[in-house]
């Protein structure tokens, strides 16, 4: 599946150097604030629903339906937030019928058994909602959605699809405009291109998408190595892992890391200039950017594929 992702990737039409300096400044401040607010209020189990298989299916759905790549990253974040909230609500609700008098833990088993059958539809619905919120909206009718789900082996009706969408919207209290890493990458590149006109940000962006996709798919391995590098410990403690969760969910760090990696691969002569400017723009230290880039590049070149 991963090979298919990288060999058939799409690139959205992004026009850099179009916004004014004041507008770019507002964009960057807004993205920084949203990222900081998210990190300061991380929910329990943050990142738990970014499993490689889930992410891979979301990417493949967006490709099969010819949707903007941004839709996939938005859907991943919607799925993460929905699942955490939905499961939290279920686990604090009265026990499901048949579980109250059973052994301890059976309540959770009943809940997860019920969720298992719904999950493929939930995953698709997150893509559907993200697509409706996209600036490059590509309409998917209820009939088209049902046909797609049938082709994937799911027997659902139009009513079921609409009910699933409403359930997710209500669970998230209609707070659907969540930050995602590709938005951070594009915002940072826009500001970078304005501040450093000599840097060909369009060229860098063409490689940022496959780099971000790889990091998203391989997040467990890449962040695991970054944790070991940061702590200088081969087997980090539970406390170290818990403290590191904020790093794995920091979209600004991910954004500068992606740009740094892409620059090293396709524009190495500008590496120092780009890293210096990214550090100045975000307040993230050169050391942190270098460590993230080093770990990612090491992972890429130790698993080089002809399709990448």
HELIX and SHEET records of a PDB file:
HELIX    1   1 UNK A    2  UNK A    7  1                                   6    
HELIX    2   2 UNK A   21  UNK A   40  1                                  20    
HELIX    3   3 UNK A   52  UNK A   64  1                                  13    
HELIX    4   4 UNK A   69  UNK A   92  1                                  24    
HELIX    5   5 UNK A  106  UNK A  132  1                                  27    
HELIX    6   6 UNK A  142  UNK A  151  1                                  10    
HELIX    7   7 UNK A  158  UNK A  171  1                                  14    
HELIX    8   8 UNK A  181  UNK A  195  1                                  15    
HELIX    9   9 UNK A  201  UNK A  217  1                                  17    
HELIX   10  10 UNK A  219  UNK A  231  1                                  13    
HELIX   11  11 UNK A  238  UNK A  248  1                                  11    
HELIX   12  12 UNK A  251  UNK A  266  1                                  16    
HELIX   13  13 UNK A  268  UNK A  270  5                                   3    
HELIX   14  14 UNK A  271  UNK A  282  1                                  12    
HELIX   15  15 UNK A  286  UNK A  302  1                                  17    
END                                                                             
